């Protein structure tokens, strides 16, 4: 380890956390073992010595904190000060695959073992991708073999903060595990994680990471390797993302493996009896968040009996807390949009007089920027769709409203087409937040 990279010291305190010892370091920051003095729980703290993009860090960390899957490290907390930004995670006991390979590789690991670890990592990444999140830094050092198998750790939040300023340099990641489009400063997608995992499997089998566009057939490097597995790895390492395997699940199937899609908590939530099928309502908010790269999305509809606006479904950070909340007519940004029938793009919603900070604080999510469009049935606003915080750290602008208006139109059509499935919204289907 490069000791010069460690800037926190034993017994130094960060809020309720006390630093105990360094764990690892890299170009993106350092990781420390610490103790949560309020609970006695050991934790790992990632320190990013970049004080820029504070809002972007908070938005992404907040989203990561609601992920729940046995193969994904749990993010417990996040904080910032003049020394940088800190992500607090569960301390996963075990050995990362990089260390395991150095200790047991001859030079690689046995095929069955390497494929088993890959399948378990596929389970983690499939869940993560279904929640509209890309890990961004899949490599052996970020895959830990614990008591219950593989756990994926250390999401690439640091790279998310720096890649716009430093595209294509070895200083922002591990090139041989980084998809070529990411290394070149291009768009990041789930296919980028496919490349990282395929490169990890290659490394587990050969003892060395692949070289970009390596012409050497893998079957010549690993004796007894089946053509099926060699072809699957090669397809995962395609240089052009459009030619690469399209998903982590596709990689697992190509390897002859199956992944369980039923494990893990969805970031989408709905009231007990939403206005349309739960699956449809949650697909709407999940898809809208993905299309607009939002950290959270919600759909609220007007209660025909009381006139209140009721949050039916939501996705992302704060989803559990916002569903079922009732707003008095005209209250908050969403209420204002329903009342006027006009959408809003609010660059700084915390300083907008229409913003309801007490409601936001009650849900645990106080956004920086919002985009809200009315859900129109003919000439009547029946509700609103809201997007909170752009994950790229930008601000929503009036130009975004036209696209959201089209999505809102599709949302109403979908709800109306499915309306015969469920009873109408009633006063007992939601709650008042206060």
Secondary structure by P-SEA (a helix, b strand, c coil): ccccccccccccccccbbbcccccccccbbbbbbbcccccccbbbbbcccccaaaaaaaaaaaaaacccccbbbbccccccccbbbbbbcccccccaaaaaaacccccccaaaaaaaaaaaaaaaaaaaaaccccccccccccccccccccccccaaaaaaccccccccccccccccccccccccccccaaaaaaaaaaaaaaaacccccccccccccccccccccaaaaaaaaaaaccccccccccaaaaaaaacbbbbcccccccccccccccccaaaaaaaaaaaaaaacccccbbbbbcccccbbbbcccccccccccccccccccccaaaaaaacccccccccccccccccaaaaaaaccccccbbbbbbccccccccccccccccccccccccaaaaaaaaaaaaaaaaaaacccccccccccccccc
